[in-house]
Amino acid sequence: MEPTALPADELLRMAGTARFVWNWALHRSQTFYKANKKGIPPAQLSNELTALKSEQPWLYDFDSQSLQQVLKNLNQAYQNHFHPSMRAGFPKFKTKKNAKQSFRIPQRVVLQDGKVYVPKLGWVKVRQSQDIEGETKTATFKRTATGKWFVTLVSEFAVVKCWPKVTAEQVAGGDLGLNTYITLSDGTSVEVPEFYRQSAKKLCRGPAGYVSQSER
């Protein structure tokens, strides 16, 4: 992205607002769990965020869907942490001291004529790396440690299924051998790759430099 000074400041404010909502929602989730011994329902947290705007009127200056997206991100972070195969850390509070900042807008971001439309901000010039096909869905805005802004767009498009036609004559079986790596049913043989021989010698050594009988 190539924002001028004012849009760059607004992008940073959007990232700061997303950080504020994340920290508020994380604190609210922890407080609710300590009091009720269970997680706060996502719908309740969403309603509380709407009510928070009356206490913090400046939140109305930012896209409401972007703020709700923060709650979805936090909920996903919790799911990743408690999922046995994810091994994700527990959600942490975010600090403004981190030069890397980001936020996500789930809808209404449009890319057109070398510019991207950001809700509540307007059009910002970008250097597009590749064409976007289909309808734009979500957009993630990130600021690097050097202060540069990037936007990643996710689009939805139909994928045409194309299965290649394979005849019986094109199918070949394979047989693993000792002198050759594999021999196909049509007579083609593939020699054992050199890296395979080297790895096999290392495997023969075993633990602590043990040398097998075949290497003595």
N, C-alpha and C positions, 0 to 999 in steps of 0.2 A: 504494500500500500504506500501511497505517496501523499499523505495528508498535509495540509498547511498547518500553521501553528494552532489556529483555533480548533479545527477538527481533531488534531492530535490531543489537545487538552480535553476535549469532550470524550474521546475514546478512553483516555486515562480515567476520567470521572466515571464512565460506564464500568470499567474494570474495578474501580474502587467501590462502586455501589454493589457490584456482584460479590466482592469480598465482604462487604458489610453484611449483606443478607446471608452469606454462607456462615459467618461467625455467629450472627444472631440465631440462625436456625440450628447450628450445632450446639450452642449453649442451651437453647430451648429444648432440644432433644435430650440432652444430658440431664437437665433439670426435671423433665417429665419422667424419665426413666428412674431417677432416684426416688421420685415421689410415688410412682405407680408400679415399678418393677416390670415395666414393659415399654416398648417403643411407642412414640407418639404416632397416631394415624396420619398418613400423608394428607388426607383431606382436612384434618384439623389444623395441621401446620400451615397449609395453604390459606385457610380462612384467617388464621392469626396473622399471616403476612399481609393480607388485605386490610385487616384492622390496624396493623402497624402503620400504615400510610397516614392514618388520621393523626398519629402521634409524630410521625416524621413526614411532613408534607412534601419535602424535597424529593421523596421517592416517586412522586407523580411525574417528575421530569424525565423519568426513564421508562423504557419499554416494559410493560407489565409482563409480557411473555418471557422476556429475558430474565426477570426476577423469579418467575415461577420455574424457569429452567434450572436455576440454582438449587431449588428444593429437590428437583428430580436428580440432579447431579449428586447431591448429598445422600439421597436415598439409595442411589446406585453404589455410592462409596461404601455405605453400610452393608449392602448386599454382597459386595465384593469381599469385604472383610470377613464376614461370617460364612462365606461359601468355602467348603473344605478344600477345593482345588485351586482357588484363586491366590491365596497367600498374600492378600493385600493388607497393608497396615491400617490401623484404626484412623478414621478421619481426624485431621488436625486443624487447628485454627490457622488462618492465613494472616500474614503480616504485610503491611504496605512497604516495608523496608526491602522486600524482594523486588528486584528490578523487573523480573518476569511477571507480567500480569496478563490475564485472559478473561474472556466472558463469551457466552454463547447465546445466539438468538435463534429460536427454532423455526421462525417463519418470516415471510415478507422481506427477506433480503434479496435484492435483485442485482444482477450483473448486466451492464449494458453500456456499450460504446466506451469501454475502457474505464468505467466508473462502477462503483458498488453503492447501492442505496442502503443506508443504515437507518432503521426506524428511529425517530426522535432526533436524528442528526442531519440526514440528507445524503447527498451524493459525495463520494470521496474517490479521488483518482487512484487507480491501481495499475500495476504492470502485470497483466494477465499472462500466466505461464502456459496455459493451454485452454482450448475451447471447452465450454461447459455444454453438455448435452442433456436434454430433458428439463424437468421442472426443478428449480432450486428449493431445497428443503431447509436444512440447518446451515448456519454459518458460525464458525468459531474464530474469534479475533484474538490474536496473541501479540504481545509486545516482548521483544527480546531484551537481553541485558544491555544491548547497545542502544535501545530506544526505538528500534525499527518495528513497524507494525506489519503483520501478515494476517490474511484472512483465508480460511479453508472452507470451501463450499461443498456441501453434499447434495447431489442431485439424484433424481429418480427417473429411470428410463426403462423401457421394455427390452428384455434380452431375447433375441430370436434363437430358439433351440435349433441347432443344426448337427444332426448325428451323421458322421461319415459312413458311407456304405462300404462294408467289408465283405469280400467274397471268400469262399472256402479256400481258394488258391492263395489268398494273401495271408492266411493263418499258418503259423509255424510253431511247432513244439520245441522245447529245449531240454537238454539233458546235461546236468553238471558232471564234470569229469575230474580226473586227477591230473592228467597231462595238459588238458585244456580247461579254460574257465567254463565254457558252455559250448555244446554242439547242437545246432538246430536241426530240425527234421529234413531241411532241404540240403544238408551237407555242409552248411556254413559253420565254421568253428571260430571261436573267439579266444585268443590267448589270455593267459592269466596276467592281469595288469601288474606292473612292477611295484606299485605302491602296496598291492595286496601281498606280494612276497615279502616286502620289508616289514609290513605289519605282522605277518605270520611269524617271522623270526623273533620279533619283540614279544609276541604272545608266548612263544616257547620258553623264553627266559623265566617267566613267572615272577613271583615276588622276591625282593631282596637280591636280585641278580642271579637267581637260581638258573642253572643251565641244564636243559633237558638232555636225555640220552642221545637224541638225534643230532645235537650240536657238538657232542664230545668227539 
